[in-house]
Amino acid sequence: MENFKKDFVKSMGIIKSSEIFQGNILEKNEQRLEMIEYTKRDINLLTKIKHLFENINECNLQDAQYIIENELFYERVSIHTINKYINKFGDINDFKYAYRLKAKNGFRRTMDYLVRKKH
């Protein structure tokens, strides 16, 4: 099982987890994945996504960054990266679907999936 985890992380690349997790890279990533699974089942998921969209629409990127890092993806994401994807946030339902499907792969890959899905 441990080798599987190492291979999984290598194939995905290293996702820099939020500072809320403890341990080495593999342990932090495992905790991040568990939190994402919990968030997917959370009845407040749509509310969190709506807050993210509100902050993006109001150009409040620091609050959007906080939501991405501490409530949805649990990974460090720069304002520059959020800015890069800002025009690709379309429909809330599309984002919710993509989050449930791809969140474990990280913010960037989830957004890339949305872009490919649109075109």
Secondary structure, 3 states (H helix, E strand, C coil): CHHHHHHHHHHHCCCCECCCCCCCHHHHHHHHHHHHHHHHHCCCHHHHHHHHHHHHHCCCHHHHHHHHHHHHCCECCCHHHHHHHHHHCCCHHHHHHHHHHHHHHCHHHHHHHHHHHHC
